[in-house]
Amino acid sequence: MPTKYGYEPKKWNDRGKERWRIRVGTKSNGTAEYLPCKDEAHAKREQKKLLAKQAGDDVLGLEAIKTANQHGIAACVGKLAVVGATIEDATEWFLRTRFPAKGNCTATEAGNAYLAAKARANLGQVTRESYAEKIGVFMNYFGDTPVNEIKTEHLEKYFGEIGKAWSNNTMNPWKRFTVTFFNWLQDNEYIALPHGAKNAAEKMTIPKRDLHTPKIASWEEVHDMLYWYDRKANSVGGYKKGNVFGCMVYLVFCLFVGIRKSEAFQITWDDIDFEARTVSILVEGAKTNRRRVNDLPDNVWEWLAYLKQNGAKLNSVGDAQRRLIYRQRDYRESFTKRNASVPDIVGVELKLTRSGKTEPKE
């Protein structure tokens, strides 16, 4: 009669190193045959697989029932009979709700499967890149952890670590994407759950977006800020004057044309057509990796003509973003130094720096 094993994980010491293994049989020379495992968690996962395989053997399965607690089995049969179910029904339900059809896939394997599925879908490049970024962070964090074993508390800890400096407006879409990802895993049988049960991501606490964050600045705030920059530029000399006027060009593009700051910093005077009143966003500077042309409204054209006439510097030499952040901070401090209310147009949300300090988020 075939030998029945319990496949108990065993820890042993290999020249000072802790190792794990499972006895899976006996070699032809009479010595024990072992399955090496990376750690205790890996050993327990392998034990489940081996026990499931052993239970599928009719001879060993019957032998196991004979040697099991007969009173316990009888009690289970009685409880199932009350609700009109059999041991076969209970076994099928248990396997279906505890063991996913795709097997114990790791977080990395599941993440790659999701990205592969989305690559076949008709999605835009920006959307695909966004998915890849979020899934990449998820895979780097969870790695070889079986995705079916990731619980809500694991996800909350994950976001607590990667998003410790995030605002609610950043945390909200990241957590909602994770819910979408886990729903896909459940629908595609990478996660096994009872019918109607929520998966780990659906049970997370998702913060609401801060709806009070200003999206559109008032014309009064825009007027006051631009004319403050104008006065600042005319009060300094040399290269600083051209740099301050250059900062005004970036602000005009962002405020009136809707161009992203990262794109505005790449614009030079050669990209602006004063005859056609357009500005070209080149592929190299575009966030979407596509060239596009934006029309210039009359007020923008007038501002640009004035700023170019006064020597505004637009070039890729130096750090345009750093210059603008410095001047924005200078503008903010013009209010705080006199204990005046800081306008919403100037970023005042605090963020954590690498040194552990906080500073305004631009």
C-alpha positions as CSV (number, residue, x, y, z in Angstrom):
1,M,0.0,0.0,0.0
2,P,1.4,3.4,-0.9
3,T,2.9,5.4,2.0
4,K,1.0,8.4,3.2
5,Y,3.0,11.5,4.2
6,G,2.1,14.5,6.2
7,Y,4.7,16.6,4.4
8,E,5.5,18.5,7.5
9,P,8.0,21.3,6.9
10,K,11.3,20.8,8.8
11,K,13.9,23.3,9.8
12,W,17.5,22.3,9.8
13,N,20.9,23.9,10.2
14,D,23.3,23.9,7.2
15,R,26.7,25.2,8.4
16,G,25.1,28.0,10.4
17,K,22.4,28.8,8.0
18,E,18.7,28.1,8.7
19,R,17.1,26.1,5.9
20,W,13.7,24.4,5.3
21,R,12.8,21.1,3.6
22,I,9.9,18.6,3.3
23,R,10.4,14.8,3.1
24,V,8.7,13.6,0.0
25,G,9.8,10.0,-0.2
26,T,12.6,7.5,0.0
27,K,15.5,7.1,-2.4
28,S,16.5,3.7,-4.0
29,N,19.4,3.5,-1.5
30,G,17.0,3.8,1.4
31,T,17.8,7.4,2.4
32,A,15.1,10.1,2.8
33,E,14.3,12.2,-0.2
34,Y,13.7,15.9,0.5
35,L,12.2,18.9,-1.3
36,P,14.3,22.0,-0.5
37,C,12.4,25.2,0.3
38,K,13.5,28.9,0.5
39,D,11.9,29.6,3.8
40,E,9.1,28.6,6.2
41,A,6.4,30.3,4.1
42,H,7.6,28.7,0.9
43,A,7.6,25.3,2.7
44,K,4.0,25.7,3.9
45,R,2.9,26.6,0.3
46,E,4.6,23.5,-1.0
47,Q,3.0,21.4,1.7
48,K,-0.4,22.5,0.6
49,K,0.3,21.5,-3.0
50,L,1.7,18.1,-2.0
51,L,-1.3,17.3,0.3
52,A,-3.7,18.3,-2.4
53,K,-1.9,16.0,-4.9
54,Q,-1.9,13.2,-2.4
55,A,-5.6,13.6,-1.6
56,G,-6.3,13.2,-5.3
57,D,-4.9,9.6,-5.2
58,D,-8.0,7.4,-4.5
59,V,-6.0,4.8,-2.6
60,L,-4.2,7.2,-0.4
61,G,-7.4,9.2,0.1
62,L,-9.3,6.2,1.3
63,E,-6.5,5.3,3.6
64,A,-6.5,8.7,5.1
65,I,-10.2,8.6,5.8
66,K,-9.8,5.2,7.5
67,T,-7.1,6.6,9.8
68,A,-8.9,9.9,10.4
69,N,-11.1,10.8,13.3
70,Q,-14.3,8.9,12.4
71,H,-16.4,10.8,14.9
72,G,-15.3,14.2,13.4
73,I,-16.3,13.0,9.9
74,A,-19.6,11.8,11.1
75,A,-20.3,15.1,12.8
76,C,-19.5,17.0,9.6
77,V,-21.8,14.8,7.6
78,G,-24.6,15.5,10.0
79,K,-24.1,19.2,9.9
80,L,-24.1,19.2,6.1
81,A,-27.2,17.0,5.9
82,V,-29.1,19.7,7.9
83,V,-28.6,22.2,5.0
84,G,-29.0,19.5,2.3
85,A,-25.3,19.4,1.3
86,T,-22.8,16.5,1.0
87,I,-19.1,16.2,1.7
88,E,-18.5,16.4,-2.1
89,D,-20.4,19.8,-2.1
90,A,-18.4,21.1,0.9
91,T,-15.1,20.0,-0.7
92,E,-15.9,21.6,-4.0
93,W,-16.9,24.8,-2.3
94,F,-13.8,24.9,-0.1
95,L,-11.4,24.3,-3.0
96,R,-13.2,26.9,-5.2
97,T,-13.2,29.6,-2.5
98,R,-9.7,29.0,-1.1
99,F,-7.6,27.9,-4.0
100,P,-7.6,30.1,-7.2
101,A,-7.9,28.3,-10.6
102,K,-4.7,30.0,-11.8
103,G,-2.8,28.5,-8.8
104,N,-0.7,30.4,-6.3
105,C,0.6,33.1,-8.6
106,T,3.0,35.6,-7.1
107,A,2.3,39.3,-7.1
108,T,4.9,39.7,-9.8
109,E,3.3,37.0,-12.0
110,A,-0.2,38.5,-11.5
111,G,1.0,42.0,-12.2
112,N,2.7,41.0,-15.5
113,A,-0.4,39.1,-16.5
114,Y,-2.5,42.2,-15.9
115,L,-0.1,44.4,-18.0
116,A,-0.1,41.9,-20.8
117,A,-3.9,41.9,-20.9
118,K,-4.0,45.7,-21.0
119,A,-1.3,45.8,-23.7
120,R,-3.7,43.9,-25.9
121,A,-6.5,46.4,-25.2
122,N,-7.0,49.6,-27.2
123,L,-5.6,51.9,-24.6
124,G,-3.7,55.2,-25.0
125,Q,0.0,55.4,-24.3
126,V,-0.4,57.6,-21.3
127,T,-2.9,55.2,-19.8
128,R,-0.6,52.2,-20.3
129,E,2.3,54.1,-18.8
130,S,0.2,55.0,-15.8
131,Y,-0.8,51.3,-15.3
132,A,2.8,50.2,-15.7
133,E,4.0,52.7,-13.1
134,K,1.4,51.6,-10.5
135,I,1.8,47.9,-11.2
136,G,5.6,48.2,-11.1
137,V,5.5,49.7,-7.6
138,F,3.1,46.9,-6.5
139,M,5.3,44.2,-7.9
140,N,8.5,45.6,-6.4
141,Y,6.9,45.7,-3.0
142,F,5.1,42.3,-2.8
143,G,7.4,40.4,-5.2
144,D,7.0,36.6,-4.6
145,T,4.1,36.9,-2.2
146,P,1.2,34.9,-3.5
147,V,-1.4,37.4,-4.6
148,N,-4.2,35.2,-3.2
149,E,-2.6,35.6,0.3
150,I,-2.4,39.5,0.2
151,K,-4.8,40.8,2.8
152,T,-6.3,44.2,3.4
153,E,-3.9,44.9,6.2
154,H,-1.0,44.2,3.9
155,L,-2.3,46.7,1.3
156,E,-2.9,49.4,4.0
157,K,0.7,48.9,5.2
158,Y,1.9,49.1,1.6
159,F,0.2,52.4,1.0
160,G,1.3,53.6,4.4
161,E,4.9,53.2,3.3
162,I,4.9,54.2,-0.3
163,G,2.5,57.1,0.2
164,K,3.7,58.5,3.5
165,A,4.2,61.9,2.0
166,W,1.1,61.8,-0.3
167,S,-1.9,64.0,-0.1
168,N,-5.5,62.6,-0.3
169,N,-5.6,63.8,-3.9
170,T,-2.7,61.4,-4.8
171,M,-3.7,58.5,-2.5
172,N,-7.3,58.4,-3.8
173,P,-6.5,57.4,-7.4
174,W,-3.8,55.0,-6.5
175,K,-6.0,53.1,-4.1
176,R,-8.9,53.1,-6.5
177,F,-6.6,51.7,-9.2
178,T,-5.6,48.9,-6.8
179,V,-9.3,48.1,-6.3
180,T,-9.7,47.8,-10.1
181,F,-6.6,45.7,-10.3
182,F,-7.8,43.3,-7.6
183,N,-11.3,43.1,-9.2
184,W,-9.6,42.0,-12.4
185,L,-7.6,39.4,-10.5
186,Q,-10.8,38.0,-9.0
187,D,-12.6,38.0,-12.3
188,N,-9.8,36.1,-13.9
189,E,-9.4,33.6,-11.1
190,Y,-6.1,34.7,-9.6
191,I,-8.0,35.3,-6.4
192,A,-10.4,32.8,-4.8
193,L,-13.3,34.1,-2.7
194,P,-16.8,33.0,-1.8
195,H,-19.6,34.4,-4.0
196,G,-20.3,38.0,-3.2
197,A,-17.3,38.4,-0.8
198,K,-15.2,41.5,-1.1
199,N,-11.5,41.2,-2.0
200,A,-8.7,42.7,0.0
201,A,-8.5,45.9,-2.0
202,E,-12.3,46.6,-1.8
203,K,-12.0,46.6,2.0
204,M,-9.4,49.3,2.1
205,T,-10.1,52.8,3.5
206,I,-9.9,55.2,0.6
207,P,-9.6,58.9,1.5
208,K,-11.8,61.4,-0.3
209,R,-10.3,63.9,-2.6
210,D,-9.8,67.4,-1.3
211,L,-12.4,69.3,-3.3
212,H,-11.3,72.6,-1.8
213,T,-8.0,72.5,-3.7
214,P,-8.3,75.4,-6.2
215,K,-8.4,74.3,-9.8
216,I,-8.9,77.7,-11.5
217,A,-7.3,80.8,-10.1
218,S,-9.4,84.0,-9.9
219,W,-8.5,86.8,-12.3
220,E,-7.6,89.0,-9.3
221,E,-5.0,86.6,-8.1
222,V,-3.6,86.2,-11.6
223,H,-3.4,89.9,-12.1
224,D,-1.7,90.6,-8.7
225,M,0.9,87.8,-9.2
226,L,1.9,88.8,-12.8
227,Y,2.2,92.4,-11.9
228,W,4.3,91.5,-8.8
229,Y,6.6,89.6,-11.1
230,D,6.7,92.6,-13.5
231,R,7.7,94.9,-10.7
232,K,10.3,92.4,-9.4
233,A,11.9,92.1,-12.9
234,N,12.2,95.9,-13.3
235,S,13.7,96.2,-9.8
236,V,16.6,93.9,-10.5
237,G,19.4,94.1,-13.1
238,G,21.6,92.0,-15.3
239,Y,20.7,88.4,-16.0
240,K,18.2,88.3,-13.2
241,K,15.9,90.6,-15.0
242,G,15.7,88.3,-18.0
243,N,15.2,85.3,-15.8
244,V,12.3,86.8,-13.9
245,F,10.6,87.9,-17.1
246,G,11.3,84.3,-18.4
247,C,9.4,83.0,-15.3
248,M,6.5,85.2,-16.3
249,V,6.4,83.5,-19.7
250,Y,6.0,80.1,-18.1
251,L,3.2,81.4,-15.9
252,V,1.4,82.9,-18.8
253,F,1.5,79.6,-20.7
254,C,0.3,77.7,-17.7
255,L,-2.4,80.1,-16.6
256,F,-3.9,81.1,-19.9
257,V,-3.0,78.3,-22.4
258,G,-3.3,75.3,-20.0
259,I,0.2,74.0,-20.8
260,R,1.8,71.9,-18.1
261,K,4.7,73.4,-16.3
262,S,7.0,70.6,-17.3
263,E,6.2,71.4,-21.0
264,A,6.4,75.1,-20.5
265,F,10.0,74.8,-19.2
266,Q,11.0,73.3,-22.6
267,I,9.6,76.1,-24.8
268,T,12.0,78.5,-26.5
269,W,11.3,81.7,-28.5
270,D,11.8,79.6,-31.7
271,D,8.7,77.5,-30.7
272,I,6.5,80.6,-30.7
273,D,5.1,81.9,-34.0
274,F,4.1,85.5,-33.5
275,E,2.7,85.7,-37.1
276,A,0.3,82.8,-36.7
277,R,0.0,83.4,-33.0
278,T,0.7,79.7,-32.0
279,V,3.1,77.9,-29.8
280,S,4.5,74.4,-30.7
281,I,5.0,71.8,-28.0
282,L,7.7,69.6,-29.3
283,V,7.8,65.8,-28.8
284,E,10.9,66.2,-26.6
285,G,9.1,68.4,-24.1
286,A,5.6,67.0,-24.4
287,K,4.3,64.8,-21.5
288,T,2.2,62.8,-23.9
289,N,5.2,62.3,-26.3
290,R,3.2,63.9,-29.1
291,R,3.8,67.1,-30.9
292,R,1.0,69.6,-30.7
293,V,0.3,73.2,-31.5
294,N,-1.7,75.6,-29.3
295,D,-3.3,78.9,-30.3
296,L,-2.4,82.0,-28.4
297,P,-5.3,84.1,-27.2
298,D,-4.9,87.9,-27.6
299,N,-4.0,88.5,-24.0
300,V,-1.3,85.8,-24.2
301,W,0.1,87.3,-27.4
302,E,0.3,90.7,-25.8
303,W,2.0,89.4,-22.7
304,L,4.6,87.5,-24.8
305,A,5.3,90.5,-27.1
306,Y,5.9,92.6,-24.0
307,L,8.1,90.0,-22.3
308,K,10.2,89.3,-25.4
309,Q,10.7,93.0,-25.9
310,N,12.0,93.3,-22.3
311,G,14.5,90.5,-22.7
312,A,12.8,87.5,-21.2
313,K,15.1,84.5,-21.3
314,L,13.8,81.2,-22.7
315,N,16.4,78.5,-23.1
316,S,17.2,75.0,-21.9
317,V,20.4,76.1,-20.2
318,G,20.0,76.1,-16.4
319,D,17.1,74.9,-14.3
320,A,14.0,76.8,-15.3
321,Q,11.8,74.9,-12.8
322,R,14.1,75.8,-10.0
323,R,14.1,79.4,-10.9
324,L,10.3,79.5,-11.0
325,I,10.0,77.7,-7.6
326,Y,12.4,80.2,-6.1
327,R,10.4,83.2,-7.4
328,Q,7.0,81.6,-6.3
329,R,8.5,81.2,-2.8
330,D,9.6,84.8,-3.0
331,Y,6.1,85.9,-3.9
332,R,4.6,83.8,-1.1
333,E,6.9,85.3,1.5
334,S,5.9,88.8,0.4
335,F,2.7,88.0,2.1
336,T,3.9,85.9,5.1
337,K,6.5,88.6,6.1
338,R,3.8,91.1,6.6
339,N,1.4,88.6,8.2
340,A,-1.0,88.9,5.2
341,S,-3.2,86.1,3.9
342,V,-1.4,84.0,1.3
343,P,-3.5,83.7,-1.9
344,D,-4.6,80.2,-3.1
345,I,-2.8,80.6,-6.4
346,V,0.5,80.0,-4.6
347,G,0.9,76.4,-3.5
348,V,0.7,76.2,0.3
349,E,0.3,72.4,0.8
350,L,3.2,71.0,2.7
351,K,5.2,68.0,1.5
352,L,7.9,65.9,3.1
353,T,11.5,66.5,1.8
354,R,14.2,63.9,1.6
355,S,15.8,65.4,4.6
356,G,12.7,64.8,6.7
357,K,11.6,68.5,6.7
358,T,8.4,70.0,5.3
359,E,8.2,72.6,2.7
360,P,5.4,74.1,0.5
361,K,4.4,71.9,-2.4
362,E,4.7,73.9,-5.6
